[in-house]
């Protein structure tokens, strides 16, 4: 999977989490993160190099939702508890 495909998948994961968020604040955070992932994917497509600090921050932020998403696939009630 290419880096841009991976970033777009992260964005899609964030959108899924926004849909099941239990608060407006969580929903907004997931949607903002999805926008960041999509923006980074589009920048790479245009040949714009990402700054390492920004890429690392997005990757770090995405770590929690992706781990929770993996748990969600096994145990939905536990995954929602992780986000609370």
Secondary structure, 3 states (H helix, E strand, C coil): CCHHHHHHHHHHHHHHHHHHCCCHHHHHHHHHHHHHHHHHHHHHHCCCCCCHHHHHHHHHHHHHHHHHHHHHHHCHHHHHHHHC
